[in-house]
Amino acid sequence: MPVQSSSDCPHLECVGEITKEELIHKSHGQCQDCKVGGPNLWACLENSCAYVGCGESHADHSTVHSQVSHP
């Protein structure tokens, strides 16, 4: 059953279904581009996307992924 949101954020419409356990598992992984480990990893929440990338403290592949794959 979908959760009713009171937010006006347009990004919530494209968030896929992902469990807390899946997010925790991804947080212990590594960037899919440069293979750096956490703690600053970001999981893409776009529907049907399983990408995990590093954040600003490393090469910022998460931002590149967002700009290229989900403009």
C-alpha positions, 0 to 999 in steps of 0.5 A: 500500500503506497504511503500518503505524503504531505510533501510537495517535492516532485522527486517523490513521484519517481522514488522506487520501492526500496526497503530499509534493509536494502539501503543499509546493504548498499551503504556498506558497499562501494561506488560502482564507478571508482570502487571507493567504500563508505561512509559517504555513499549515495544510493539512487532512489529512482524507480528501477535504478540500483546505482550506488555512487560516492559523494562530494568527499571523494569523486562525486559519482552520485551527482554525475549519475544523477545529471547523466542518467536522470536529468 
